[in-house]
Amino acid sequence: MGTAALALAMVSMAACGYPRSRPVLTDPRAADVRSVIVRVVDASRHGLATPHQGAIATLARVASGRQFAAVSAVDAFSSAAEAALRTRGIRVEFGDGGTAVLRIEIHEFEVHPDDAAQAVACAFVSATYALAAADGVPLWKVEQHRMPFPFAGPDLTDSELARIADQAVDAGLASLPTSRRHP
């Protein structure tokens, strides 16, 4: 079973490409940040990919007579960042000013569906993660360039978007210095 999983991962990486993520700035004071405001923005020139509402979602919408709001990449990345920060012992604040800010700029969220030329459907994410102190001093910054994330099925779904956002944010925050003193 392990060999099959490894083979699938290798095929996925070959189909999607190789990840590129690099820290640009790391100030040791970033480890002292205990609370942040999360701001996620669409920094693309053409808009970000959105999930395709498949047959089941369409039937549920018609049967209930209600419209379901589409999940956006900005919302998915915001939720993923908040969860990842809490896991790292950093409180997420809401409001304006007075605390550090984690700004995530999504430059690209491109989806390549499964087709004959490509063995695996893949999404590519390019984003910048930047942490600034309450006074605006930059403390930490990472750039992701075309990070590949394979997904199942011919179309991007809400759950796949959430999973990709979780994985992209985890990779982006991997080099964020955190203090072990946080409760």
FILUMZA-251159 format. One record per residue (C-alpha): residue in three letters; x, y negated, z negated. Coordinates in Angstrom, 2 decimals, decimal comma, always signed. Layout:
<sites>
{residuo: Ala&east: X&north: Y&up: Z}
...
</sites>
This chain:
<sites>
{residuo: Met&east: +0,00&north: +0,00&up: +0,00}
{residuo: Gly&east: +2,88&north: -2,38&up: -0,79}
{residuo: Thr&east: +4,43&north: -1,78&up: +2,63}
{residuo: Ala&east: +1,18&north: -2,67&up: +4,37}
{residuo: Ala&east: +0,88&north: -5,91&up: +2,37}
{residuo: Leu&east: +4,48&north: -6,83&up: +3,18}
{residuo: Ala&east: +3,90&north: -6,11&up: +6,87}
{residuo: Leu&east: +0,77&north: -8,29&up: +6,87}
{residuo: Ala&east: +2,65&north: -11,13&up: +5,17}
{residuo: Met&east: +5,46&north: -10,88&up: +7,73}
{residuo: Val&east: +3,01&north: -10,88&up: +10,66}
{residuo: Ser&east: +1,20&north: -13,85&up: +9,11}
{residuo: Met&east: +4,43&north: -15,80&up: +8,70}
{residuo: Ala&east: +5,52&north: -14,97&up: +12,23}
{residuo: Ala&east: +2,17&north: -16,08&up: +13,61}
{residuo: Cys&east: +1,94&north: -19,21&up: +11,49}
{residuo: Gly&east: +5,57&north: -20,30&up: +11,28}
{residuo: Tyr&east: +7,84&north: -20,89&up: +8,32}
{residuo: Pro&east: +7,05&north: -23,23&up: +5,43}
{residuo: Arg&east: +8,82&north: -26,50&up: +4,97}
{residuo: Ser&east: +8,64&north: -28,34&up: +1,66}
{residuo: Arg&east: +11,33&north: -30,55&up: +0,17}
{residuo: Pro&east: +11,68&north: -32,76&up: -2,88}
{residuo: Val&east: +12,56&north: -36,34&up: -1,99}
{residuo: Leu&east: +12,77&north: -37,87&up: -5,46}
{residuo: Thr&east: +13,01&north: -36,37&up: -8,93}
{residuo: Asp&east: +13,38&north: -38,63&up: -11,95}
{residuo: Pro&east: +13,81&north: -36,79&up: -15,29}
{residuo: Arg&east: +11,22&north: -39,15&up: -16,83}
{residuo: Ala&east: +8,56&north: -37,31&up: -14,80}
{residuo: Ala&east: +8,76&north: -34,53&up: -17,41}
{residuo: Asp&east: +7,46&north: -36,97&up: -20,04}
{residuo: Val&east: +4,19&north: -37,63&up: -18,20}
{residuo: Arg&east: +1,32&north: -36,23&up: -20,26}
{residuo: Ser&east: -1,69&north: -37,59&up: -18,37}
{residuo: Val&east: -2,36&north: -38,66&up: -14,79}
{residuo: Ile&east: -5,00&north: -40,01&up: -12,49}
{residuo: Val&east: -5,28&north: -37,93&up: -9,31}
{residuo: Arg&east: -5,83&north: -39,74&up: -6,02}
{residuo: Val&east: -6,11&north: -37,74&up: -2,80}
{residuo: Val&east: -6,38&north: -39,57&up: +0,52}
{residuo: Asp&east: -6,82&north: -38,63&up: +4,16}
{residuo: Ala&east: -3,68&north: -40,11&up: +5,71}
{residuo: Ser&east: -4,22&north: -38,46&up: +9,09}
{residuo: Arg&east: -4,91&north: -40,43&up: +12,22}
{residuo: His&east: -7,64&north: -38,11&up: +13,48}
{residuo: Gly&east: -9,49&north: -36,78&up: +10,43}
{residuo: Leu&east: -9,02&north: -33,52&up: +8,59}
{residuo: Ala&east: -10,47&north: -30,12&up: +9,48}
{residuo: Thr&east: -13,70&north: -29,18&up: +7,75}
{residuo: Pro&east: -15,11&north: -25,73&up: +7,08}
{residuo: His&east: -17,41&north: -24,18&up: +9,63}
{residuo: Gln&east: -20,81&north: -23,30&up: +8,25}
{residuo: Gly&east: -21,27&north: -19,68&up: +9,26}
{residuo: Ala&east: -24,45&north: -17,69&up: +9,74}
{residuo: Ile&east: -24,95&north: -16,91&up: +6,03}
{residuo: Ala&east: -24,55&north: -20,53&up: +4,95}
{residuo: Thr&east: -26,88&north: -21,66&up: +7,74}
{residuo: Leu&east: -29,52&north: -19,08&up: +6,76}
{residuo: Ala&east: -29,26&north: -20,11&up: +3,09}
{residuo: Arg&east: -29,70&north: -23,77&up: +4,04}
{residuo: Val&east: -32,73&north: -23,03&up: +6,23}
{residuo: Ala&east: -34,32&north: -20,68&up: +3,67}
{residuo: Ser&east: -33,92&north: -23,17&up: +0,83}
{residuo: Gly&east: -34,94&north: -26,17&up: +2,90}
{residuo: Arg&east: -32,04&north: -28,13&up: +1,42}
{residuo: Gln&east: -28,96&north: -29,63&up: +2,92}
{residuo: Phe&east: -25,67&north: -28,57&up: +1,33}
{residuo: Ala&east: -22,91&north: -31,12&up: +1,32}
{residuo: Ala&east: -19,90&north: -29,98&up: +3,30}
{residuo: Val&east: -16,73&north: -29,57&up: +1,28}
{residuo: Ser&east: -13,98&north: -31,87&up: +2,50}
{residuo: Ala&east: -10,25&north: -31,24&up: +2,43}
{residuo: Val&east: -9,86&north: -34,32&up: +0,21}
{residuo: Asp&east: -12,31&north: -32,87&up: -2,35}
{residuo: Ala&east: -10,69&north: -29,43&up: -2,21}
{residuo: Phe&east: -7,18&north: -30,85&up: -2,73}
{residuo: Ser&east: -8,40&north: -33,09&up: -5,55}
{residuo: Ser&east: -9,97&north: -30,14&up: -7,39}
{residuo: Ala&east: -6,87&north: -28,01&up: -6,79}
{residuo: Ala&east: -4,55&north: -30,75&up: -8,08}
{residuo: Glu&east: -6,63&north: -31,30&up: -11,22}
{residuo: Ala&east: -6,63&north: -27,56&up: -12,01}
{residuo: Ala&east: -2,88&north: -27,20&up: -11,30}
{residuo: Leu&east: -2,02&north: -30,16&up: -13,54}
{residuo: Arg&east: -4,14&north: -28,83&up: -16,40}
{residuo: Thr&east: -2,37&north: -25,48&up: -16,06}
{residuo: Arg&east: +0,92&north: -27,34&up: -16,45}
{residuo: Gly&east: -0,33&north: -28,99&up: -19,64}
{residuo: Ile&east: -0,98&north: -32,41&up: -18,08}
{residuo: Arg&east: -4,28&north: -34,14&up: -18,86}
{residuo: Val&east: -6,27&north: -35,47&up: -15,91}
{residuo: Glu&east: -7,75&north: -38,90&up: -16,53}
{residuo: Phe&east: -10,45&north: -40,69&up: -14,61}
{residuo: Gly&east: -10,57&north: -44,44&up: -14,15}
{residuo: Asp&east: -8,18&north: -47,19&up: -13,20}
{residuo: Gly&east: -4,73&north: -48,01&up: -14,54}
{residuo: Gly&east: -3,03&north: -47,41&up: -17,83}
{residuo: Thr&east: -1,63&north: -44,01&up: -16,93}
{residuo: Ala&east: +0,55&north: -42,31&up: -14,33}
{residuo: Val&east: -0,87&north: -41,63&up: -10,87}
{residuo: Leu&east: -0,40&north: -38,53&up: -8,73}
{residuo: Arg&east: -1,13&north: -39,54&up: -5,16}
{residuo: Ile&east: -1,55&north: -36,85&up: -2,54}
{residuo: Glu&east: -1,62&north: -38,03&up: +1,05}
{residuo: Ile&east: -2,82&north: -35,36&up: +3,46}
{residuo: His&east: -1,21&north: -36,18&up: +6,79}
{residuo: Glu&east: -2,36&north: -33,05&up: +8,59}
{residuo: Phe&east: -4,79&north: -30,23&up: +7,99}
{residuo: Glu&east: -4,85&north: -28,46&up: +11,32}
{residuo: Val&east: -6,71&north: -25,21&up: +11,88}
{residuo: His&east: -5,79&north: -22,67&up: +14,55}
{residuo: Pro&east: -8,54&north: -20,04&up: +14,70}
{residuo: Asp&east: -7,82&north: -16,40&up: +15,42}
{residuo: Asp&east: -7,57&north: -15,86&up: +19,16}
{residuo: Ala&east: -5,94&north: -13,52&up: +21,65}
{residuo: Ala&east: -2,67&north: -15,49&up: +21,69}
{residuo: Gln&east: -2,34&north: -15,48&up: +17,92}
{residuo: Ala&east: -2,63&north: -12,45&up: +15,66}
{residuo: Val&east: -3,78&north: -14,39&up: +12,57}
{residuo: Ala&east: -5,90&north: -17,51&up: +12,06}
{residuo: Cys&east: -3,78&north: -20,17&up: +10,42}
{residuo: Ala&east: -4,09&north: -23,62&up: +8,87}
{residuo: Phe&east: -1,15&north: -26,02&up: +8,75}
{residuo: Val&east: -0,84&north: -28,60&up: +6,00}
{residuo: Ser&east: +1,43&north: -31,62&up: +5,95}
{residuo: Ala&east: +1,20&north: -33,72&up: +2,80}
{residuo: Thr&east: +3,12&north: -36,02&up: +0,49}
{residuo: Tyr&east: +2,85&north: -35,63&up: -3,29}
{residuo: Ala&east: +4,06&north: -38,65&up: -5,26}
{residuo: Leu&east: +3,97&north: -39,30&up: -9,01}
{residuo: Ala&east: +4,30&north: -42,88&up: -10,21}
{residuo: Ala&east: +4,44&north: -44,16&up: -13,79}
{residuo: Ala&east: +1,68&north: -46,42&up: -15,10}
{residuo: Asp&east: +3,78&north: -49,45&up: -14,13}
{residuo: Gly&east: +4,16&north: -48,15&up: -10,55}
{residuo: Val&east: +7,75&north: -46,88&up: -10,86}
{residuo: Pro&east: +8,18&north: -43,79&up: -8,61}
{residuo: Leu&east: +9,10&north: -40,70&up: -10,65}
{residuo: Trp&east: +8,77&north: -37,75&up: -8,30}
{residuo: Lys&east: +7,99&north: -37,09&up: -4,66}
{residuo: Val&east: +7,73&north: -34,02&up: -2,42}
{residuo: Glu&east: +6,98&north: -33,79&up: +1,27}
{residuo: Gln&east: +5,38&north: -30,77&up: +2,90}
{residuo: His&east: +5,68&north: -30,43&up: +6,64}
{residuo: Arg&east: +3,42&north: -27,98&up: +8,48}
{residuo: Met&east: +3,11&north: -25,50&up: +5,63}
{residuo: Pro&east: +1,33&north: -22,46&up: +7,14}
{residuo: Phe&east: -1,58&north: -20,75&up: +5,41}
{residuo: Pro&east: -3,17&north: -17,72&up: +7,08}
{residuo: Phe&east: -6,88&north: -17,18&up: +6,58}
{residuo: Ala&east: -9,35&north: -14,42&up: +7,36}
{residuo: Gly&east: -12,02&north: -14,62&up: +9,98}
{residuo: Pro&east: -12,45&north: -16,72&up: +13,07}
{residuo: Asp&east: -13,46&north: -19,91&up: +11,24}
{residuo: Leu&east: -12,40&north: -21,86&up: +8,16}
{residuo: Thr&east: -14,93&north: -21,41&up: +5,34}
{residuo: Asp&east: -15,43&north: -23,33&up: +2,08}
{residuo: Ser&east: -13,74&north: -20,57&up: +0,08}
{residuo: Glu&east: -10,78&north: -20,41&up: +2,50}
{residuo: Leu&east: -10,42&north: -24,20&up: +2,28}
{residuo: Ala&east: -10,36&north: -23,99&up: -1,53}
{residuo: Arg&east: -7,77&north: -21,18&up: -1,45}
{residuo: Ile&east: -5,55&north: -23,05&up: +1,02}
{residuo: Ala&east: -5,80&north: -26,23&up: -1,07}
{residuo: Asp&east: -4,85&north: -24,28&up: -4,23}
{residuo: Gln&east: -1,82&north: -22,73&up: -2,52}
{residuo: Ala&east: -0,70&north: -25,98&up: -0,88}
{residuo: Val&east: -0,96&north: -27,91&up: -4,15}
{residuo: Asp&east: +0,86&north: -25,16&up: -6,10}
{residuo: Ala&east: +3,69&north: -25,28&up: -3,55}
{residuo: Gly&east: +3,70&north: -29,07&up: -3,65}
{residuo: Leu&east: +3,80&north: -29,26&up: -7,45}
{residuo: Ala&east: +6,34&north: -26,43&up: -7,85}
{residuo: Ser&east: +9,23&north: -28,87&up: -8,34}
{residuo: Leu&east: +7,33&north: -31,25&up: -10,64}
{residuo: Pro&east: +9,34&north: -31,46&up: -13,86}
{residuo: Thr&east: +7,22&north: -30,70&up: -16,90}
{residuo: Ser&east: +8,08&north: -30,77&up: -20,54}
{residuo: Arg&east: +7,54&north: -27,70&up: -22,69}
{residuo: Arg&east: +6,43&north: -30,06&up: -25,49}
{residuo: His&east: +3,01&north: -30,56&up: -23,91}
{residuo: Pro&east: +0,18&north: -28,99&up: -25,93}
</sites>
